[in-house]
Amino acid sequence: MDVIKYPFITEKATLSMEKNNTLQFLVGMQARKEQIKKAVENMYNVKVVKVTTMITAKGEKKALVTLSAENSAEEIASRLGIF
């Protein structure tokens, strides 16, 4: 099972990244919040504070991952090549 499929980047996601220090990912439908948290912490070597999930209008599962204050979501995004 794929926990993290790929980063979800929109204008709203970018604004949330700047304001709330959050990253958004499309994740597997069976992925639980604990699994998403561990996957993000292991992949990017960051501390995750909170994970919120939702089902999009297209029927995909999206996770909003809030990082701790000592980690920058913008820095992770630049490592991913988003910026």
N, C-alpha and C positions, 0 to 999 in steps of 0.2 A: 504494500500500500504506500502510495506517495503521500507524505504529510504535507510538504511544501511543494507546490507546483512551480510557481514563479511570482515575482513581485508584481503588484497591481499598481500601475502608475496612471493617474489622471490629474487634472488640475486640482480637484478637490483633495486628492491624496497628497499632493505636493504641499498644499496649504496646511493640511493637518500635520504633515511632517515638520513644517516650520513652527507651527503654533504649539502642538501638543507632543512633539518628539515621538511620533508614531510612524510605523511602517505598515503597509498593507500588502497582503499576499493572497493569492488564490491557493486554496488548500484542498486536499482530498475530502470528499463528502463524509467519510468515516473518521476523519481526524478529530481528536478531542483537544480541548484547550491545553491540557498538560503536555500532550505530545507536541503540539505546535510550539509551546514555550520552550521545551527541551531542544527541539530542532533548530529554532532560531538562535538560542544561546550557543549551541554547538557549532552551527554554521558560521556565525559572525562574531563569536567570542564577546558577547555583550550580556548585560543583566536585564532581563525582561521583568517589568513590574506588573503588567496586566495584559490579558488577551481577551478580546471580544470577537465573537463570530456572528456572521449573518449569512443568509442565503440571498443571492442577488436575483434580479428579475429574470436573468437567463438560466436560473437554476443551479448556479455554481456557489460554492461556499467561499466566503471571503473572511479573512482574519485581520483584525486591527491589533497590532502589537505595539504596546507602549513601552518604551525603553526607560531605564533609570536616568537620572539627571547627569550622571558621569559619562554616559554614552550618548553620542549624537546620531540621530537618525539621518541627518544630512550627510554625515561622514560615511555611513554605511551605504547610502544611496550613491555617493560618488565612487565608492569601491566597486559597486555593482555596474557602474557606467551609466547611471541614469542621468546624472548631471555632467 
